[in-house]
Structure formats: C-alpha cells, structure tokens
Amino acid sequence: MNTNKNIKIFTILLSLLFLLNSCGAGEKLKNIRKPVDLRTAPLDPDEKARKNIEQGKGISIGGALKGNRNTNYEFSTSNPMWRASLETLDFLPLITVDYSGGMIITDWYSDSSSNKESIKISLRFLGNDIRGENLKVIVHKKTCSANLDCKVNLLNKTKIKEELHTAILRKAALLEKEAKKKK
C-alpha cells in the first residue's frame, strides 16, 4: 500500500520536473554566463574592477580603486564630532543614535532636585568637519504641573544649548588633535 503511494508521488514529481523543464528554464540557465570578447575586455584585474565600479557592477572598499567615489564610508569611531557628542551626553539616556542619519536624541531627563521639569536634547550633524555650523543643538523643556498637565517648549537661546555646543566642539577638536598625533 505504501509503495504504491510512493510510486505515485515519485511519478507526479518526475512529470512536473519534465513539464517545468520544457517551459524554457533550461535555456535561461545556459545563458547566465555570456561569452566575453577579449578584444574589448581589459585583462588587468585592477582595470576590470575599476570598469565594473564605473558601470555600477561592484564596490570599492578602502579606496583601493579610484572609480566613481560619490559616497564617503566612514565609521562612527573615526568621526571626532560624533565621538565627542556621545562622550558629552553619556550621562543622559539616549533614544535615537543614528550615525548614518546624523542624529542623536536623548530621552526626557530631569535631575533629582526637580521632578516637574525635564529636558530633551537633539543633536543634528550637518557635516563631518569640526565647525560650529555643522552641529545643531536643539533643547526642549517640559514643565508639568501638580495635576500632570505638561507643556513642552523649544528653548532657542539658553545656557544649556550654548554650553553643550561649545563642549562638543572643544572635545571634538581635542580628539582630532590626538588622532593626528598618533598618525
């Protein structure tokens, strides 16, 4: 009984295999690798890789090839502004830390002296150079009343904002100076 059932299943699968093969899948598989004309293709591996990158067929790691380099892949540990920001805000709980998007957002923070007021800090990186205009510091202040009615205000010109901005830039400059000394 079981052998008859197994033979039927095998026959059905074998029939499906032949039917699917006749749909032209075999022809498509034969043409996966197209023959290359060696008169137009470069023989040097570096030149082949460079040509592939120019045509969008490959990637370059570490700048070994000088193809079309519109993007700059940099790790966050090598960016002094990013490192300085994280070190400066290390006492705050962080919600969003997005290196590729250039943003750090903290959670609401209040010191132990005042439970009714808390602040939230957002940092936006507008460039990789250590310059004042490449860092935007945004500070929000939340004030809650006794019946938990809270109001949030954007603090434009405050001492906290200015001190954070200055501290991050100063620390980033020091980190960059140390990195240059090591090289």
ZIHU-V917706 format. One record per backbone hydrogen bond with DSSP energy under -1.0 kcal/mol. NH is the residue of the N-H (numbers start at 1). CO is the residue of the C=O. If there is no record, write none. Layout:
nh: [NH	NH]
co: [CO	CO]
//
This chain:
nh: [5	6	7	8	9	10	11	12	13	14	15	16	17	18	19	20	21	22	23	24	28	29	30	31	32	40	41	48	49	50	51	52	53	54	55	56	57	78	79	83	84	85	86	87	88	89	92	95	96	98	102	103	104	105	106	107	109	118	119	120	122	123	124	125	126	131	134	135	136	138	140	141	142	143	144	145	148	151	153	155	162	163	164	165	166	167	168	169	170	171	172	173	174	175	176	177	178	179	180	181	182	183]
co: [1	2	3	4	5	6	7	8	9	10	11	12	13	14	15	16	17	18	20	21	24	25	26	27	29	37	37	44	45	46	47	48	49	50	51	53	52	75	76	79	80	81	82	83	84	85	89	105	105	103	98	98	123	96	121	93	119	142	109	140	138	104	136	102	134	129	131	132	124	122	120	153	118	151	116	149	145	143	141	139	158	159	160	161	162	163	164	165	166	167	168	169	170	171	172	173	174	175	176	177	178	179]
//
